[in-house]
Amino acid sequence: MDTSNLDIQALRDKNYNGVVTQIRKAHEDLMIFRVKRDIPFPEYKAGQYIALGLGYWEPRLPDCGQDDVDEKKMSKVAKRAYSISHPMLDEQGNLFNDAERDFLEFYVVLVRPDDENPAPVLTPRLFMLKEGDRLNVGKGIVGHFTVDAVKDTTKTVILGSTGTGEAPHNHMIHHLLTNGFTGKIVSLVCCRYNQDLGYLDSHRMLEDKYPNYHYFPLSTREPETINNKVYIQDFLGSERINDVLKEPMDPATTDVFLCGNPDMIGVPEVDKETGEKTYPERKGVIEILEKQGFEMDYKKFKGNIHLESYW
């Protein structure tokens, strides 16, 4: 890209309203970072999201494809919505005090281009950021994927995610534990390798502190798992989840939250006239659970399966 005719500093001054305050990379393609905005963030709920943006004029990772950007677009800002994650614990290992938090935390993976997927626009630029760099942060924090439905603090909450889809679940877990939730909380996270579990240490510490919290990472490409893969669908469709809960999973007392790969979630098509559902060919969590008496949220109907369109 030729940026020689652009006043880059002027574009940054015009479009950027936030700063990166901390970056931690689990590995070169997985990043946890914090952003502070020039003006305070509004009140928001665990599970919601906000847009981040960087100018097309910004550099991108050299080994992560190229943009087809014309001269007119070069001065624009590429934006994408990201679910807000949460540190959960402070440096002393206690639940993070949100009254002292003036940042938002994000959990982002770099998806490299291949024959089927084109080069992403924003993430190769995000992975070039350094602490102190500025970026565009959206005005509003929005989203319906929240724990508002869990009004009974003794219910069971199951959180199923793939990869960085656990970001909103991290905040939900913190919210529930901070507010005295005493029911069982089970977080299932499916990833390729153990190194893809960016919050593993925090989850293990939470398990030690809270007997009602359970964390189950499911890796699929480690030597010990590659020939015995267990996906979230398998976990929830077997006796394994009942063994964790010490009782059968009960739709009357359980809420399930899903975020991540659409194949894992398995949203059915719903006939507008008859309400009949046609599930995807590859069985997902929704089909498995609805056959056990659960019902997914659909339009204004609030069931006990809640999902986020993450991809």
KEVEXVEX-248092 format. One record per residue (C-alpha): residue number from 1; x, y, z. Coordinates in nm, 2 decimals, padded with zeros to 4 digits. Each point is the difference from the previous one (the first is absolute). Example, Ala and Ser with C-alpha at 12.3 -4.5 7.8 and 13.67 -1.06 7.14 Angstrom:
// KEVEXVEX-248092
<pos 1; x 01.23; y -00.45; z 00.78>
<pos 2; x 00.14; y 00.34; z -00.07>
***
This chain:
// KEVEXVEX-248092
<pos 1; x 00.00; y 00.00; z 00.00>
<pos 2; x 00.12; y 00.35; z -00.09>
<pos 3; x -00.05; y 00.23; z 00.30>
<pos 4; x 00.24; y 00.27; z -00.12>
<pos 5; x -00.27; y 00.25; z -00.08>
<pos 6; x -00.18; y -00.04; z 00.34>
<pos 7; x 00.05; y 00.21; z 00.31>
<pos 8; x -00.01; y -00.30; z 00.23>
<pos 9; x 00.04; y 00.19; z 00.32>
<pos 10; x -00.29; y 00.23; z -00.09>
<pos 11; x -00.21; y -00.31; z -00.08>
<pos 12; x 00.08; y -00.15; z 00.33>
<pos 13; x -00.08; y 00.32; z 00.19>
<pos 14; x -00.33; y 00.02; z -00.18>
<pos 15; x -00.11; y -00.37; z 00.04>
<pos 16; x 00.16; y -00.14; z 00.31>
<pos 17; x -00.15; y 00.04; z 00.35>
<pos 18; x 00.16; y -00.27; z 00.20>
<pos 19; x 00.34; y -00.15; z 00.11>
<pos 20; x 00.13; y -00.35; z 00.05>
<pos 21; x 00.11; y -00.02; z 00.36>
<pos 22; x 00.11; y -00.37; z 00.02>
<pos 23; x 00.08; y -00.29; z -00.23>
<pos 24; x 00.05; y -00.36; z 00.09>
<pos 25; x 00.06; y -00.26; z -00.27>
<pos 26; x -00.07; y -00.36; z 00.08>
<pos 27; x 00.19; y -00.08; z -00.32>
<pos 28; x 00.06; y 00.19; z -00.32>
<pos 29; x -00.36; y -00.05; z -00.13>
<pos 30; x -00.19; y 00.05; z 00.33>
<pos 31; x -00.02; y 00.33; z 00.18>
<pos 32; x -00.16; y 00.15; z 00.31>
<pos 33; x 00.01; y 00.37; z 00.01>
<pos 34; x -00.15; y 00.29; z 00.19>
<pos 35; x -00.13; y 00.33; z -00.14>
<pos 36; x -00.08; y 00.33; z 00.18>
<pos 37; x -00.22; y 00.26; z -00.17>
<pos 38; x 00.05; y 00.37; z 00.01>
<pos 39; x -00.34; y 00.04; z 00.17>
<pos 40; x -00.14; y -00.25; z 00.25>
<pos 41; x -00.18; y -00.31; z -00.11>
<pos 42; x -00.37; y -00.02; z 00.07>
<pos 43; x -00.15; y -00.25; z 00.23>
<pos 44; x -00.04; y -00.33; z -00.18>
<pos 45; x -00.09; y -00.37; z 00.06>
<pos 46; x 00.22; y -00.31; z 00.01>
<pos 47; x -00.02; y -00.16; z -00.35>
<pos 48; x -00.04; y 00.31; z -00.21>
<pos 49; x 00.23; y 00.13; z -00.27>
<pos 50; x 00.15; y 00.32; z -00.15>
<pos 51; x 00.16; y 00.09; z -00.33>
<pos 52; x 00.38; y 00.05; z -00.04>
<pos 53; x 00.16; y 00.16; z -00.30>
<pos 54; x 00.33; y 00.08; z -00.17>
<pos 55; x 00.06; y 00.20; z -00.32>
<pos 56; x 00.07; y -00.18; z -00.32>
<pos 57; x 00.32; y 00.21; z -00.01>
<pos 58; x 00.14; y -00.20; z 00.29>
<pos 59; x 00.25; y -00.27; z -00.05>
<pos 60; x -00.11; y -00.37; z 00.01>
<pos 61; x 00.20; y -00.31; z 00.08>
<pos 62; x 00.21; y -00.06; z -00.31>
<pos 63; x -00.06; y -00.38; z -00.01>
<pos 64; x -00.38; y 00.03; z 00.03>
<pos 65; x -00.13; y 00.09; z -00.35>
<pos 66; x -00.06; y 00.33; z -00.16>
<pos 67; x -00.29; y 00.24; z -00.04>
<pos 68; x -00.15; y 00.10; z -00.32>
<pos 69; x -00.05; y 00.37; z 00.10>
<pos 70; x -00.06; y 00.28; z -00.25>
<pos 71; x 00.11; y 00.35; z 00.06>
<pos 72; x -00.34; y 00.12; z 00.12>
<pos 73; x -00.02; y -00.27; z 00.26>
<pos 74; x 00.36; y 00.05; z 00.12>
<pos 75; x -00.11; y 00.29; z 00.24>
<pos 76; x -00.29; y -00.20; z 00.15>
<pos 77; x -00.01; y -00.20; z 00.33>
<pos 78; x -00.05; y -00.38; z -00.01>
<pos 79; x -00.23; y -00.09; z 00.29>
<pos 80; x -00.12; y -00.32; z 00.16>
<pos 81; x -00.21; y -00.09; z 00.31>
<pos 82; x 00.18; y -00.20; z 00.27>
<pos 83; x -00.15; y -00.15; z 00.31>
<pos 84; x 00.14; y 00.14; z 00.32>
<pos 85; x 00.20; y -00.24; z 00.21>
<pos 86; x 00.10; y 00.04; z 00.36>
<pos 87; x 00.31; y -00.06; z 00.21>
<pos 88; x -00.21; y -00.16; z 00.27>
<pos 89; x 00.27; y 00.00; z 00.27>
<pos 90; x 00.24; y 00.28; z 00.12>
<pos 91; x 00.37; y -00.05; z 00.06>
<pos 92; x -00.07; y -00.13; z 00.35>
<pos 93; x -00.23; y -00.27; z -00.13>
<pos 94; x -00.32; y 00.16; z 00.12>
<pos 95; x -00.31; y 00.08; z -00.21>
<pos 96; x 00.08; y 00.31; z -00.20>
<pos 97; x -00.16; y 00.31; z 00.15>
<pos 98; x -00.18; y 00.16; z -00.29>
<pos 99; x -00.02; y 00.33; z 00.18>
<pos 100; x 00.37; y 00.04; z -00.06>
<pos 101; x -00.02; y -00.10; z -00.37>
<pos 102; x 00.02; y 00.27; z -00.26>
<pos 103; x 00.09; y -00.22; z -00.30>
<pos 104; x -00.16; y -00.26; z -00.22>
<pos 105; x 00.17; y -00.33; z -00.06>
<pos 106; x -00.01; y -00.19; z -00.33>
<pos 107; x 00.10; y -00.36; z -00.10>
<pos 108; x 00.09; y -00.02; z -00.37>
<pos 109; x 00.13; y -00.28; z -00.22>
<pos 110; x 00.18; y 00.06; z -00.33>
<pos 111; x -00.17; y -00.21; z -00.27>
<pos 112; x 00.26; y -00.03; z -00.28>
<pos 113; x -00.13; y -00.01; z -00.36>
<pos 114; x -00.01; y -00.32; z -00.19>
<pos 115; x -00.16; y -00.14; z -00.32>
<pos 116; x -00.35; y 00.03; z 00.14>
<pos 117; x 00.03; y 00.31; z 00.22>
<pos 118; x 00.12; y 00.34; z -00.13>
<pos 119; x 00.24; y 00.22; z 00.19>
<pos 120; x -00.18; y 00.16; z 00.30>
<pos 121; x 00.00; y 00.38; z 00.00>
<pos 122; x 00.03; y 00.10; z 00.36>
<pos 123; x 00.17; y -00.27; z 00.21>
<pos 124; x 00.33; y 00.01; z -00.19>
<pos 125; x 00.01; y 00.37; z 00.09>
<pos 126; x -00.10; y -00.06; z 00.36>
<pos 127; x 00.29; y -00.24; z 00.04>
<pos 128; x 00.24; y 00.28; z -00.10>
<pos 129; x -00.11; y 00.21; z 00.29>
<pos 130; x 00.24; y 00.09; z 00.29>
<pos 131; x -00.09; y 00.13; z 00.34>
<pos 132; x -00.06; y 00.37; z -00.03>
<pos 133; x -00.13; y -00.02; z -00.35>
<pos 134; x -00.33; y 00.16; z -00.08>
<pos 135; x -00.31; y -00.13; z -00.17>
<pos 136; x -00.37; y 00.06; z -00.06>
<pos 137; x -00.24; y -00.12; z 00.27>
<pos 138; x -00.37; y 00.00; z -00.06>
<pos 139; x -00.25; y 00.22; z 00.18>
<pos 140; x -00.25; y -00.26; z 00.11>
<pos 141; x 00.02; y -00.33; z 00.18>
<pos 142; x -00.29; y -00.22; z -00.11>
<pos 143; x -00.13; y -00.35; z -00.03>
<pos 144; x -00.27; y -00.23; z 00.13>
<pos 145; x 00.24; y -00.29; z 00.10>
<pos 146; x -00.01; y 00.06; z 00.37>
<pos 147; x -00.08; y -00.19; z 00.32>
<pos 148; x -00.31; y 00.20; z 00.06>
<pos 149; x -00.20; y -00.32; z -00.03>
<pos 150; x 00.17; y -00.15; z 00.30>
<pos 151; x -00.20; y 00.15; z 00.28>
<pos 152; x 00.02; y -00.29; z 00.24>
<pos 153; x 00.34; y -00.02; z 00.16>
<pos 154; x -00.03; y -00.37; z 00.07>
<pos 155; x -00.05; y -00.11; z -00.37>
<pos 156; x 00.26; y -00.18; z -00.21>
<pos 157; x 00.18; y 00.20; z -00.26>
<pos 158; x 00.19; y -00.18; z -00.29>
<pos 159; x 00.22; y 00.20; z -00.23>
<pos 160; x 00.12; y -00.15; z -00.32>
<pos 161; x 00.25; y 00.17; z -00.23>
<pos 162; x 00.26; y -00.06; z -00.26>
<pos 163; x 00.33; y 00.19; z 00.01>
<pos 164; x -00.03; y 00.37; z 00.07>
<pos 165; x -00.38; y -00.05; z 00.02>
<pos 166; x 00.06; y -00.03; z 00.37>
<pos 167; x 00.06; y 00.38; z 00.03>
<pos 168; x -00.36; y 00.09; z 00.09>
<pos 169; x -00.02; y -00.31; z 00.23>
<pos 170; x 00.30; y 00.12; z 00.20>
<pos 171; x -00.19; y 00.32; z 00.08>
<pos 172; x -00.32; y -00.20; z 00.08>
<pos 173; x 00.19; y -00.23; z 00.24>
<pos 174; x 00.15; y 00.31; z 00.18>
<pos 175; x -00.35; y 00.16; z 00.02>
<pos 176; x -00.16; y -00.31; z 00.14>
<pos 177; x 00.26; y -00.07; z 00.26>
<pos 178; x 00.03; y 00.37; z 00.10>
<pos 179; x -00.38; y 00.01; z 00.06>
<pos 180; x -00.01; y -00.30; z 00.23>
<pos 181; x -00.11; y -00.27; z -00.25>
<pos 182; x -00.01; y -00.33; z 00.18>
<pos 183; x -00.12; y -00.23; z -00.27>
<pos 184; x 00.23; y -00.22; z -00.21>
<pos 185; x 00.19; y 00.18; z -00.28>
<pos 186; x 00.16; y -00.22; z -00.27>
<pos 187; x 00.22; y 00.15; z -00.27>
<pos 188; x 00.09; y -00.22; z -00.30>
<pos 189; x 00.26; y 00.14; z -00.24>
<pos 190; x 00.10; y -00.19; z -00.32>
<pos 191; x 00.32; y 00.10; z -00.17>
<pos 192; x 00.27; y -00.16; z -00.21>
<pos 193; x 00.30; y 00.00; z 00.23>
<pos 194; x 00.05; y 00.06; z 00.37>
<pos 195; x 00.20; y 00.32; z -00.08>
<pos 196; x -00.33; y 00.14; z -00.14>
<pos 197; x -00.14; y 00.03; z 00.36>
<pos 198; x 00.10; y 00.36; z 00.07>
<pos 199; x -00.18; y 00.01; z 00.34>
<pos 200; x 00.07; y -00.35; z 00.13>
<pos 201; x 00.19; y 00.11; z 00.31>
<pos 202; x -00.28; y 00.23; z 00.11>
<pos 203; x -00.26; y -00.27; z -00.05>
<pos 204; x 00.20; y -00.24; z 00.21>
<pos 205; x 00.03; y 00.25; z 00.28>
<pos 206; x -00.37; y 00.07; z -00.01>
<pos 207; x -00.07; y -00.38; z 00.03>
<pos 208; x 00.22; y -00.01; z 00.31>
<pos 209; x -00.18; y 00.30; z 00.16>
<pos 210; x -00.36; y -00.09; z -00.10>
<pos 211; x -00.12; y -00.36; z 00.03>
<pos 212; x -00.30; y 00.07; z -00.21>
<pos 213; x 00.22; y 00.10; z -00.30>
<pos 214; x 00.13; y -00.26; z -00.25>
<pos 215; x 00.22; y 00.06; z -00.31>
<pos 216; x 00.04; y -00.26; z -00.27>
<pos 217; x 00.23; y 00.07; z -00.29>
<pos 218; x -00.03; y -00.24; z -00.30>
<pos 219; x 00.30; y 00.01; z -00.23>
<pos 220; x -00.03; y -00.19; z -00.33>
<pos 221; x 00.35; y -00.01; z -00.14>
<pos 222; x 00.23; y -00.09; z 00.28>
<pos 223; x 00.17; y -00.34; z -00.03>
<pos 224; x -00.22; y -00.14; z 00.28>
<pos 225; x -00.32; y 00.13; z -00.15>
<pos 226; x 00.04; y 00.00; z -00.38>
<pos 227; x -00.13; y -00.36; z -00.03>
<pos 228; x -00.26; y 00.04; z 00.27>
<pos 229; x -00.15; y 00.34; z -00.06>
<pos 230; x -00.28; y 00.12; z 00.23>
<pos 231; x -00.20; y 00.30; z -00.12>
<pos 232; x -00.25; y 00.20; z 00.21>
<pos 233; x -00.27; y -00.18; z -00.19>
<pos 234; x 00.14; y -00.33; z 00.12>
<pos 235; x 00.04; y 00.12; z 00.36>
<pos 236; x -00.35; y 00.13; z 00.03>
<pos 237; x -00.15; y -00.30; z -00.18>
<pos 238; x 00.16; y -00.26; z 00.23>
<pos 239; x 00.00; y -00.09; z 00.37>
<pos 240; x 00.31; y 00.21; z 00.05>
<pos 241; x -00.20; y 00.32; z 00.07>
<pos 242; x -00.22; y -00.20; z 00.25>
<pos 243; x 00.31; y -00.12; z 00.17>
<pos 244; x 00.12; y 00.36; z 00.05>
<pos 245; x -00.34; y 00.12; z 00.13>
<pos 246; x -00.04; y -00.31; z 00.22>
<pos 247; x -00.36; y -00.02; z -00.14>
<pos 248; x -00.17; y -00.01; z -00.34>
<pos 249; x -00.01; y 00.33; z -00.19>
<pos 250; x -00.34; y 00.15; z 00.06>
<pos 251; x -00.16; y 00.26; z -00.24>
<pos 252; x -00.21; y 00.13; z 00.28>
<pos 253; x 00.31; y 00.11; z 00.20>
<pos 254; x 00.27; y 00.05; z -00.26>
<pos 255; x 00.09; y 00.28; z -00.24>
<pos 256; x 00.25; y -00.06; z -00.28>
<pos 257; x 00.21; y 00.27; z -00.17>
<pos 258; x 00.17; y -00.07; z -00.33>
<pos 259; x 00.26; y 00.21; z -00.19>
<pos 260; x 00.23; y -00.09; z -00.28>
<pos 261; x 00.01; y -00.23; z -00.30>
<pos 262; x -00.34; y -00.03; z -00.17>
<pos 263; x 00.06; y -00.37; z -00.04>
<pos 264; x 00.02; y -00.04; z 00.37>
<pos 265; x -00.32; y 00.21; z 00.06>
<pos 266; x -00.21; y -00.15; z -00.28>
<pos 267; x -00.27; y 00.26; z -00.05>
<pos 268; x -00.30; y -00.15; z -00.18>
<pos 269; x -00.21; y 00.16; z -00.27>
<pos 270; x -00.35; y 00.07; z 00.13>
<pos 271; x -00.30; y -00.01; z -00.23>
<pos 272; x -00.18; y 00.34; z 00.05>
<pos 273; x -00.34; y -00.15; z -00.04>
<pos 274; x 00.02; y -00.34; z 00.18>
<pos 275; x 00.29; y 00.07; z 00.24>
<pos 276; x 00.15; y -00.33; z -00.11>
<pos 277; x 00.38; y -00.02; z 00.04>
<pos 278; x 00.25; y -00.14; z -00.25>
<pos 279; x 00.33; y -00.06; z 00.17>
<pos 280; x 00.34; y 00.02; z -00.18>
<pos 281; x 00.13; y -00.33; z -00.15>
<pos 282; x 00.29; y 00.01; z 00.25>
<pos 283; x -00.17; y -00.04; z 00.34>
<pos 284; x 00.06; y 00.30; z 00.23>
<pos 285; x -00.06; y 00.07; z 00.37>
<pos 286; x -00.35; y 00.14; z -00.06>
<pos 287; x -00.13; y -00.31; z -00.16>
<pos 288; x 00.14; y -00.22; z 00.27>
<pos 289; x -00.14; y 00.21; z 00.28>
<pos 290; x -00.34; y 00.06; z -00.15>
<pos 291; x -00.05; y -00.37; z -00.02>
<pos 292; x 00.05; y 00.00; z 00.37>
<pos 293; x -00.27; y 00.27; z 00.06>
<pos 294; x 00.20; y 00.32; z -00.03>
<pos 295; x -00.11; y 00.28; z -00.23>
<pos 296; x 00.21; y 00.27; z -00.16>
<pos 297; x -00.07; y 00.37; z 00.00>
<pos 298; x -00.19; y 00.09; z -00.32>
<pos 299; x -00.11; y 00.35; z -00.08>
<pos 300; x -00.20; y 00.12; z 00.31>
<pos 301; x -00.02; y -00.35; z 00.15>
<pos 302; x 00.25; y -00.05; z 00.28>
<pos 303; x 00.10; y -00.36; z 00.05>
<pos 304; x 00.28; y -00.15; z 00.20>
<pos 305; x 00.26; y -00.02; z -00.29>
<pos 306; x 00.15; y 00.34; z -00.07>
<pos 307; x 00.24; y 00.06; z -00.29>
<pos 308; x 00.23; y 00.26; z -00.14>
<pos 309; x 00.06; y 00.03; z -00.38>
<pos 310; x 00.38; y 00.02; z 00.04>
<pos 311; x 00.11; y -00.08; z -00.35>
***
